[in-house]
Amino acid sequence: MTTAIAETYLRSTHASERAAAAEYLANAVLTAKTPREDRSAAISALTLLAEDPSPIVRAAISAALAGSNRAPLHIVLHLAKDQPSVAAPILLRSPLLTEYDLVELVATLNTRGQAVIARRAGLAAGVTATLCAFGAREAVVELARSDDAEILPSAFRQMVERFGRDAELREILIRHARLPVDCRHRLLAGVGDVLSQSPFVKAMIGPERAARVARDACARSTIALVEGARPAEMCELVGRLREAGHLTTAFVLRCMALGKMEFFVHLIAHLSSVPQDRVRTILVSGRDLAITALFDKAHLAASIHRPLVGAIHVWRAVARGDRIAGVREASQAMIDAMGDQNASQAGQIISLLRQVQADAMRSAATESVRIAA
């Protein structure tokens, strides 16, 4: 029966009839009850139909075989390299395509084919790494939307390196729960650069103020990233901040005023090349002279040594349970510690610390209103 149908439809001049034959034969191949001889004949016929000049016929085979483990592998691999309208079901669903097969296909297919692979469920790390390194923009955007693809931190960094300026991809990645913190900072910094260079923003508030607003927004965003960063990510974030020139005096002061002590340990260890455990010990229990010597080794400006030490004493007392204090008290201790330092330097630092105080008070007021509501 199967052989007779195959022979009849293979000679048909109508693509629709050949497509119907293709679907029938594919189902016969996939059905376990099909006799061995009929299955062999059906596979032979499908092999010929997979070369049919009409994409309607080839698409019918692709759709029928896409989800099955029993599909003939040679036909699946052949159709996977066909035009996107034919290959899509195979690329998206076929369980016969291995990680190696998919890597090879990413390297050879056009943009549409790569984008289909990027939508495939449960992509392995090797495939996602290849997409991030060599895939077209559309494929990378599709991959970024995936919830279950195995994307390693290095692949995310490749993605950001290649397409971080793309607005659509940037928006998707910023919301991605598994995006490494250093990549998130790079994207947020890119948003700040776009805003500061916007002709509309410059016209509204002036270029200098636009740049200052962008810097302040980036600093606040970075602090928020610090709060959510895992210890393993903090070293990457410090390296990224240093590379981008964002480890400024203002940022260091803001971190300490906000009590980001664990991040501060990573920061000082990175800048001073002193082991983290040693840095942590000095900050937790060391004398003031040992702390300032550590700051000297980290090349922190001498003008901020006193305020940093003042904040450390506040956060130590909080950790011991000797006092209740927050950002406002820590930043005030930093202002008081300025003493008789150079007026121009002190003025800039005090202005920053007062801004930190104001931000903390606004955040507290907003939180109180939210809780009351």
C-alpha angles and dihedrals in degrees: 000000000000093000092049093050091048093052092047097050096040087066094048118116092207117090091207091058092048089049091053089050090049092053091047093049093046091053090049090053092050096046112096092210094061110113115249095245093050091047092052090050091048092051090051091051092047090051089059094043090052085068093049113136091229115083088207090068095044091046090053090056092046094051092048096048100037101094101037134097088203095063115118105263096216091056092046092051091046094051092044087069094047125105113300096257089057100035098044099089091047094046092046102044117009111123089199094072108095126206088260091051092051093048090052091048093051088054094051108031127087126247096279093050092049090049091054091051090049089058092053114118120252099005114193123238094255092057095045091048090053092048092050093048101040109007123113120256093258091054092049091050090052091049091051089057092057119109098192106034114118102240116174121213090251090056091050089052090051089050092052092044092055103036107013091121093057107106096211095049092043091055092050094046096048088060093046110114094210099048109126113249094240090055090049090053092049091053093047090049088052090054089052091051091051092051095046091051095045111120089214094053092045091051092049101048106006129258097272095050091043090055091047093049090049091050092049092048091049091050092051091047091050091052088052089052090051090056092057098038121113117227091254090055096049094076090052091049093049090050091049092048092050092048091050093047092243098125090098128159089252092053093049091050092047091052093052094044089053092049098244091156099156091051089046088056090054091045095051092042090053095047096042100035087229115139114263094239091055092047091049092051093051093048093047100044111356125120120256092256091055091049094051091045088055090050090051090052089050089051094238114164112267090229092070099045095091098048091046091052089047091055092046090058091051094050091045090055090048091050091051091049092241094125144008112238141148141182094305093054094043094049091047090053088052091052092048090050091060090081114164099344122144108303097228093049092044091049093056093046094045090049090054093047092050088052089052089051092050092049090051092050092049091049091049092049092048091050091049091053091047092051092046091051 
